[in-house]
Amino acid sequence: MNTAIRAATVRFTTKGQVVIPQRLRKEFQIKDGTRAVVEAVPGGILLRPVTAATIRRARGILKRSPGQKPLAEEWAEHKQLERRLEEVKHGVAGAG
């Protein structure tokens, strides 16, 4: 992937659509139907394509080792602990 930063100007349609320049579509392997994640960031709008290459790079991030709790269960426990800490911090009755 060529990471050199070169700016391109695009226009928004009345539906909020833009055409990504061909060189960027090729560079990021964007094909018809490719989905993207759109985020508001301090400098504007960030558009990240979700391509097969992106998915391959991310594969394994959420894999668990044998014997580990499922991620959903671990996350639920984390959120429960976080709530308890907030209750203690703010002196809410029933904390603990």
C-alpha positions, 0 to 999 in steps of 0.5 A: 500500500502506498502511504504517501499522502496526496490530497484529492477534492471531491464533491458531495451530492444532495444525498451526501454521496461522494466518489472516491478517486480511482487511485484511492479505490485501487490502493485500498482495494475498494470494489462495488459494494465495499462497506466503510466505517464513517467516524466524526473526528476532530479534523472532520470525517474519517472514512475507513473501508472494510475490505477483505484485506482489512478483515484478514489483518484484523483476524485473530484479535478477538480469539481467546486462548483455551480456558479463557472466558468468552469475550462477552462474559469478560466484558460484562464483568468489566462493565459490572465492576466499572458500575460498582466503582462509579457507585462508590465514587458518587456515594450511591446507596447499595454500592458494594 
